[in-house]
Amino acid sequence: MNLADHVRYLAYDPGVTPKEGGLPGLSVLKEVISSINLFGIIAVVGALAVSAVVWAWGHHSGSHQAEANGKKGATVAAGCALLLGAANGIVAFFSALGSQVH
């Protein structure tokens, strides 16, 4: 196999796959990421509570701008909660999808 064929082969299949346990501190990194995810979920709960209060206050006081901002905040908080909860599944899905590309 000449050099050009060898480089072409490496471009198609470099032989790199994710492997657990290759680096020290991987378990610590997983703990840190899990803690960040938990912090994000707690922050979303607070944001949803504040948005619900603004939405209710805007509705009862006749402030259409506050009501719209409360609805927008509640929608954004719900979307963030969805993404935080589904983060592992989304990454796993696209990782599996990416591994099928040849």
C-alpha positions as CSV (number, residue, x, y, z in Angstrom):
1,M,0.0,0.0,0.0
2,N,1.6,3.3,-1.0
3,L,1.4,6.5,1.1
4,A,-1.5,8.0,-0.8
5,D,-3.7,4.9,-0.3
6,H,-2.6,4.8,3.4
7,V,-3.6,8.5,4.0
8,R,-6.9,7.9,2.1
9,Y,-7.7,4.9,4.3
10,L,-7.0,6.9,7.5
11,A,-9.3,9.6,6.2
12,Y,-12.1,7.1,6.0
13,D,-11.3,5.1,9.2
14,P,-8.9,6.6,11.7
15,G,-9.8,3.9,14.2
16,V,-10.8,6.3,17.0
17,T,-13.7,5.3,19.3
18,P,-14.8,6.7,22.7
19,K,-13.4,4.5,25.5
20,E,-14.1,4.9,29.2
21,G,-11.3,4.8,31.6
22,G,-8.6,6.2,29.4
23,L,-7.9,9.3,31.4
24,P,-7.5,9.8,35.2
25,G,-10.2,11.9,36.8
26,L,-13.0,10.8,34.5
27,S,-15.2,9.9,37.5
28,V,-14.6,13.3,39.1
29,L,-15.5,15.0,35.8
30,K,-18.8,13.0,35.7
31,E,-19.5,14.1,39.2
32,V,-18.9,17.8,38.3
33,I,-21.1,17.6,35.2
34,S,-23.8,15.9,37.2
35,S,-23.6,18.6,39.9
36,I,-23.8,21.4,37.2
37,N,-26.9,19.6,35.7
38,L,-28.5,19.5,39.2
39,F,-27.7,23.2,39.7
40,G,-29.3,24.0,36.4
41,I,-32.5,22.1,37.2
42,I,-32.8,23.9,40.6
43,A,-32.3,27.2,38.8
44,V,-35.0,26.3,36.3
45,V,-37.4,25.6,39.1
46,G,-36.7,29.0,40.6
47,A,-37.1,30.7,37.2
48,L,-40.4,28.9,36.6
49,A,-41.7,30.0,40.0
50,V,-40.8,33.6,39.4
51,S,-42.3,33.5,35.9
52,A,-45.5,32.0,37.2
53,V,-45.7,34.8,39.8
54,V,-45.1,37.5,37.1
55,W,-47.6,35.9,34.9
56,A,-50.3,35.8,37.6
57,W,-49.5,39.4,38.8
58,G,-49.7,40.7,35.2
59,H,-53.0,38.9,34.6
60,H,-54.6,40.2,37.8
61,S,-53.2,43.7,37.6
62,G,-54.1,44.1,33.9
63,S,-50.5,44.6,32.8
64,H,-50.4,42.8,29.5
65,Q,-46.7,43.3,29.2
66,A,-46.0,41.6,32.5
67,E,-48.4,38.8,31.6
68,A,-46.6,38.2,28.3
69,N,-43.2,38.2,30.0
70,G,-44.4,35.7,32.6
71,K,-45.7,33.4,29.9
72,K,-42.4,33.8,27.9
73,G,-40.4,33.0,31.1
74,A,-42.5,30.0,31.9
75,T,-42.1,28.7,28.3
76,V,-38.3,29.2,28.4
77,A,-38.0,27.6,31.8
78,A,-40.0,24.6,30.6
79,G,-37.8,24.3,27.5
80,C,-34.6,24.5,29.6
81,A,-36.0,21.8,31.9
82,L,-36.7,19.6,28.9
83,L,-33.2,20.0,27.5
84,L,-31.5,19.5,30.9
85,G,-33.5,16.3,31.5
86,A,-32.9,15.0,28.0
87,A,-29.2,16.0,27.7
88,N,-27.9,12.4,28.1
89,G,-30.4,11.0,25.6
90,I,-29.8,13.8,23.1
91,V,-26.0,13.3,23.2
92,A,-26.3,9.5,23.0
93,F,-28.7,9.8,20.1
94,F,-26.5,12.1,18.0
95,S,-23.3,10.1,19.0
96,A,-24.9,6.9,17.8
97,L,-26.1,8.7,14.7
98,G,-22.6,10.1,14.0
99,S,-21.0,6.7,14.4
100,Q,-23.2,5.5,11.5
101,V,-21.6,8.0,9.1
102,H,-19.1,6.4,6.7
